[in-house]
């Protein structure tokens, strides 16, 4: 194999591992057509099909699986060697792309942006705010920040916020027309604002804890949303009861625009986590973000 053919191994390995040209392209920040050409060129040079392709799926052939098993450790070693060069710089440099929920952006990132920019002037930090579920590999992000319960498998995660409480709230007008719940189970008789994460089939169950009791409540109501800020606005408008992050509604509760219930059933049980794919060594720039945020 001529030396130039080694440049085709990385695209092949990414497609074979992720079983998707689109996801591999996002991870490598290349066009899917570029990856397809590279894999086809590698197959032509070797004289064997490495990937079985259909309109809906991509999977390694026996030859492709064997090749991937041999080259994956070597490619990982090369990636580590290249990244190690960054360690010799006085400061990390390069881009970091993060996807974060709106609340995480407010609570976790906003307070550190100035300090981070001064400490790591050569790091280019790109932040995309999105309350829905995001496949960080497919979307080409280096890491994400979400509630711990939202972090999927195959990810390395670190806690980047102090534990905080949820708050079950509704407008004074709503409570004037409905008897406030005395226990979590009473919420099933109320008009609750549901939340769905991404494409999940089930509506998120509200979680409560008191002493040794742990309760999950499947709520129902007139509205299902996937953004916490919109849930807050709906609660303020009197649509129904919402379970929100305490720090997102503390001002509205102080102003009397939202009234809290079941406070003794809401201990500090939630936290935000930064997560990134376990198979990928984080860059020096991403490690700088982790070092700044980790609790």
Backbone torsions as a table, in degrees:
resi	resn	phi	psi	omega
1	UNK	NA	131.7	-179.5
2	UNK	-74.0	159.7	-171.7
3	UNK	-58.7	-37.9	-176.5
4	UNK	-62.6	-21.4	-177.5
5	UNK	-69.0	-20.6	179.8
6	UNK	-63.9	-25.1	178.4
7	UNK	-67.8	-14.0	179.5
8	UNK	-89.9	-11.6	-176.3
9	UNK	-72.4	-38.9	-179.3
10	UNK	-63.3	-48.0	175.6
11	UNK	-58.7	-43.4	179.0
12	UNK	-60.0	-46.9	-176.8
13	UNK	-61.7	-39.7	-179.8
14	UNK	-65.9	-45.1	179.8
15	UNK	-64.7	-42.9	-178.6
16	UNK	-65.6	-38.8	-178.8
17	UNK	-71.9	-43.3	-176.6
18	UNK	-89.1	-14.1	-179.7
19	UNK	56.4	40.3	-179.9
20	UNK	-165.0	126.6	174.6
21	UNK	-68.3	-36.4	-177.5
22	UNK	-66.8	-46.2	-179.5
23	UNK	-68.2	-37.9	177.9
24	UNK	-65.3	-39.2	178.7
25	UNK	-62.9	-39.9	178.5
26	UNK	-64.8	-42.4	-179.1
27	UNK	-64.8	-41.8	-177.3
28	UNK	-88.8	-5.5	-178.2
29	UNK	58.6	47.3	177.4
30	UNK	-128.1	166.0	174.9
31	UNK	-77.9	143.8	176.4
32	UNK	-55.8	-35.3	179.6
33	UNK	-65.5	-33.3	177.4
34	UNK	-65.7	-42.9	178.5
35	UNK	-65.2	-42.6	-179.6
36	UNK	-60.2	-42.3	179.0
37	UNK	-64.2	-41.9	-178.8
38	UNK	-64.1	-43.3	-179.8
39	UNK	-66.7	-42.0	178.4
40	UNK	-61.8	-40.1	178.8
41	UNK	-64.8	-40.5	178.7
42	UNK	-64.9	-43.1	178.2
43	UNK	-61.8	-39.8	179.9
44	UNK	-65.2	-39.3	-178.8
45	UNK	-68.6	-38.8	-177.6
46	UNK	-83.6	-19.2	-179.4
47	UNK	72.3	28.7	-179.4
48	UNK	-149.5	146.5	177.9
49	UNK	-78.9	128.6	-178.4
50	UNK	-102.0	-28.0	-178.7
51	UNK	-128.5	131.8	173.8
52	UNK	-90.1	122.3	-174.4
53	UNK	-115.5	134.9	168.0
54	UNK	-128.0	179.7	179.3
55	UNK	-68.8	-17.5	-176.0
56	UNK	-116.3	-14.2	-173.6
57	UNK	-150.1	160.1	174.3
58	UNK	-135.0	132.2	178.5
59	UNK	-148.2	148.2	179.3
60	UNK	-67.3	141.1	169.0
61	UNK	-75.9	178.1	177.6
62	UNK	-58.2	-42.3	179.2
63	UNK	-66.5	-39.5	179.6
64	UNK	-65.6	-41.4	178.9
65	UNK	-64.1	-39.8	179.0
66	UNK	-65.3	-41.9	179.4
67	UNK	-66.0	-43.0	-179.7
68	UNK	-60.5	-42.3	-179.5
69	UNK	-61.6	-33.1	-179.0
70	UNK	-79.9	-37.4	-171.9
71	UNK	-93.1	-21.2	-175.6
72	UNK	-57.8	-47.2	178.6
73	UNK	-62.1	-38.2	-179.6
74	UNK	-66.4	-41.7	178.8
75	UNK	-64.9	-38.6	177.9
76	UNK	-63.4	-39.7	178.4
77	UNK	-64.3	-40.6	177.9
78	UNK	-64.6	-42.1	178.0
79	UNK	-60.5	-43.3	179.4
80	UNK	-63.0	-39.7	-178.9
81	UNK	-65.3	-42.4	179.0
82	UNK	-65.8	-43.6	-179.4
83	UNK	-65.6	-30.2	-179.3
84	UNK	-62.8	-23.6	177.4
85	UNK	-59.4	-34.4	-179.7
86	UNK	-61.8	-27.0	-178.3
87	UNK	-66.6	-21.2	-177.1
88	UNK	-87.4	-5.7	175.6
89	UNK	-82.3	152.7	178.6
90	UNK	-64.0	-36.8	178.4
91	UNK	-132.5	143.6	173.4
92	UNK	-59.0	151.0	176.6
93	UNK	-144.4	157.7	178.8
94	UNK	119.5	171.7	-175.1
95	UNK	-83.3	150.9	170.3
96	UNK	-135.7	123.1	179.0
97	UNK	-107.1	124.2	-178.9
98	UNK	-120.1	141.4	168.5
99	UNK	-112.3	127.7	-174.6
100	UNK	-137.2	152.4	173.2
101	UNK	-74.4	162.6	-177.2
102	UNK	-61.8	-43.3	179.7
103	UNK	-65.0	-40.5	178.5
104	UNK	-63.5	-37.9	177.8
105	UNK	-61.7	-40.9	-178.5
106	UNK	-72.3	-45.5	-172.1
107	UNK	-83.5	-40.7	-172.3
108	UNK	-95.9	-49.5	-170.1
109	UNK	-86.8	-46.2	-174.1
110	UNK	-52.2	-43.0	-178.0
111	UNK	-68.2	-18.0	-174.6
112	UNK	-106.5	-1.8	-172.2
113	UNK	-62.5	-43.5	-179.5
114	UNK	-65.1	-47.4	179.2
115	UNK	-61.0	-43.0	-178.3
116	UNK	-64.6	-43.6	-178.6
117	UNK	-62.4	-37.1	179.0
118	UNK	-74.6	-35.1	-177.7
119	UNK	-77.3	-35.7	-176.9
120	UNK	-126.8	72.7	-174.3
121	UNK	-67.1	-17.3	-177.4
122	UNK	-97.5	1.8	177.0
123	UNK	-91.9	129.0	177.0
124	UNK	-97.8	106.3	-174.9
125	UNK	-97.9	118.7	177.1
126	UNK	-113.1	126.4	-174.9
127	UNK	-122.1	124.3	175.4
128	UNK	-110.3	121.5	-177.9
129	UNK	-95.3	120.8	-175.4
130	UNK	-155.3	120.5	-178.7
131	UNK	-78.7	-15.9	-179.0
132	UNK	-80.7	172.2	176.5
133	UNK	-71.0	135.6	178.8
134	UNK	-128.7	125.9	172.7
135	UNK	-77.3	103.9	-171.2
136	UNK	-67.4	-28.4	178.5
137	UNK	-70.9	-50.2	-178.2
138	UNK	-64.5	-35.4	-177.0
139	UNK	-86.3	-4.0	175.5
140	UNK	80.1	24.7	176.8
141	UNK	-92.1	151.2	176.6
142	UNK	-79.9	-32.4	-177.6
143	UNK	-161.5	167.2	176.3
144	UNK	-134.4	163.0	173.7
145	UNK	-130.1	118.7	-179.5
146	UNK	-145.8	172.1	170.2
147	UNK	-58.8	146.6	-176.5
148	UNK	-54.5	-36.3	-178.1
149	UNK	-68.6	-15.1	-178.0
150	UNK	-93.8	-5.6	-177.6
151	UNK	-77.7	124.5	-176.9
152	UNK	-81.0	179.1	178.7
153	UNK	-72.6	163.6	179.3
154	UNK	73.6	17.7	-177.4
155	UNK	-119.7	145.0	168.3
156	UNK	-95.4	132.8	-175.8
157	UNK	-134.0	151.1	175.5
158	UNK	-135.2	143.1	-178.8
159	UNK	-75.4	132.4	-176.4
160	UNK	-126.0	15.4	173.4
161	UNK	-146.0	157.3	171.3
162	UNK	-70.7	152.1	175.9
163	UNK	-59.1	142.2	179.4
164	UNK	-137.7	168.5	-175.3
165	UNK	-101.2	155.2	168.7
166	UNK	-86.7	159.5	176.6
167	UNK	-132.1	126.7	175.9
168	UNK	-94.3	116.7	-170.6
169	UNK	-136.9	159.1	170.5
170	UNK	-156.3	168.8	-178.6
171	UNK	-73.1	156.6	175.2
172	UNK	-57.2	-35.5	179.4
173	UNK	-63.6	-38.8	179.6
174	UNK	-65.5	-46.3	-177.3
175	UNK	-67.9	-26.7	177.1
176	UNK	-65.8	-26.4	-178.1
177	UNK	-100.8	-9.2	-177.0
178	UNK	-136.6	139.7	179.1
179	UNK	-70.1	122.9	-179.9
180	UNK	-60.1	145.8	-178.5
181	UNK	-71.0	140.9	175.4
182	UNK	-92.6	-21.1	-180.0
183	UNK	-146.4	157.9	-177.1
184	UNK	-53.2	-37.4	-178.3
185	UNK	-61.6	-24.1	179.4
186	UNK	-66.3	-18.2	-179.3
187	UNK	-63.9	-21.2	-179.5
188	UNK	-68.1	-12.0	176.6
189	UNK	-98.7	5.9	-176.6
190	UNK	-111.8	162.7	175.2
191	UNK	-85.4	99.6	-174.8
192	UNK	-103.0	146.3	178.3
193	UNK	-90.0	111.0	-174.8
194	UNK	-82.6	161.4	176.8
195	UNK	-132.3	134.6	175.2
196	UNK	-120.0	130.3	179.2
197	UNK	-91.2	114.2	176.4
198	UNK	57.7	-129.5	-178.0
199	UNK	-96.6	15.6	-179.6
200	UNK	-57.2	141.7	-178.5
201	UNK	-76.1	-37.0	-175.1
202	UNK	-93.9	147.5	173.3
203	UNK	-74.0	141.3	-178.9
204	UNK	-58.4	130.3	177.5
205	UNK	-84.1	137.1	179.1
206	UNK	-78.3	134.6	-175.0
207	UNK	-109.3	138.8	-179.8
208	UNK	-138.5	155.3	178.2
209	UNK	-150.7	140.3	177.1
210	UNK	-155.1	122.7	-174.5
211	UNK	55.0	-117.9	179.7
212	UNK	-101.8	6.7	-179.0
213	UNK	-91.4	134.5	175.2
214	UNK	-125.6	124.9	-174.7
215	UNK	-131.9	137.6	170.1
216	UNK	-116.8	134.4	-177.4
217	UNK	-119.0	125.6	174.5
218	UNK	-86.1	105.3	-174.6
219	UNK	-92.3	158.6	175.7
220	UNK	-134.9	160.3	179.6
221	UNK	174.3	-169.4	-171.2
222	UNK	-86.9	-3.7	-171.1
223	UNK	-146.9	134.8	175.5
224	UNK	-126.5	125.9	-174.8
225	UNK	-130.5	168.8	176.4
226	UNK	-127.3	16.8	179.4
227	UNK	-133.9	127.2	-174.9
228	UNK	-66.1	-36.5	-179.1
229	UNK	-63.3	-35.2	180.0
230	UNK	-74.2	-32.6	174.4
231	UNK	-62.8	-41.8	178.0
232	UNK	-61.4	-44.8	-179.6
233	UNK	-64.2	-36.7	178.1
234	UNK	-66.1	-40.6	177.3
235	UNK	-63.9	-42.1	178.0
236	UNK	-61.6	-31.7	-179.1
237	UNK	-82.0	-1.7	176.8
238	UNK	86.4	14.5	-178.6
239	UNK	-65.1	-38.1	-178.1
240	UNK	171.0	-156.5	-175.9
241	UNK	-97.5	138.3	179.0
242	UNK	-128.7	146.8	170.7
243	UNK	-106.4	114.6	-172.4
244	UNK	-130.7	166.9	174.4
245	UNK	-65.7	135.4	-176.3
246	UNK	-56.8	-43.0	-176.1
247	UNK	-69.9	-14.2	179.5
248	UNK	-82.2	-16.8	-175.4
249	UNK	-126.4	6.2	-175.2
250	UNK	-60.6	-39.7	-180.0
251	UNK	-67.0	-40.9	-178.4
252	UNK	-68.3	-33.3	176.4
253	UNK	-70.1	-41.0	179.7
254	UNK	-63.0	-33.4	179.9
255	UNK	-83.2	-5.4	179.9
256	UNK	80.3	9.5	-179.2
257	UNK	-83.1	-19.8	172.8
258	UNK	-132.0	141.6	-179.7
259	UNK	-118.1	131.6	-174.7
260	UNK	-92.3	146.2	173.6
261	UNK	-133.4	165.2	176.1
262	UNK	56.4	32.6	-177.2
263	UNK	-61.0	-34.9	-178.6
264	UNK	-73.1	-6.9	176.3
265	UNK	-100.3	9.0	-175.2
266	UNK	-125.8	76.6	177.3
267	UNK	-76.9	168.4	175.1
268	UNK	-64.0	105.9	-173.3
269	UNK	-134.6	-0.7	-175.8
270	UNK	-121.2	153.2	176.7
271	UNK	-157.3	155.5	175.2
272	UNK	-91.8	143.9	179.7
273	UNK	-127.7	139.7	168.4
274	UNK	-90.3	131.7	-177.6
275	UNK	-134.2	150.3	177.8
276	UNK	-148.9	160.0	-176.4
277	UNK	-59.5	133.5	-178.3
278	UNK	-65.9	-28.8	-175.1
279	UNK	-77.3	-10.2	-173.0
280	UNK	-112.8	125.0	176.1
281	UNK	-65.8	124.2	-179.3
282	UNK	-65.4	141.5	179.1
283	UNK	-68.3	165.5	177.1
284	UNK	-60.8	-34.8	178.9
285	UNK	-65.5	-43.2	178.3
286	UNK	-67.6	-37.4	177.7
287	UNK	-63.5	-30.7	175.9
288	UNK	-66.2	-39.4	176.7
289	UNK	-63.6	-46.5	-179.9
290	UNK	-60.1	-46.0	-179.3
291	UNK	-60.4	-34.0	-179.7
292	UNK	-73.8	-35.9	-171.8
293	UNK	-97.4	-26.2	-168.8
294	UNK	-59.6	135.6	178.8
295	UNK	-98.3	NA	NA
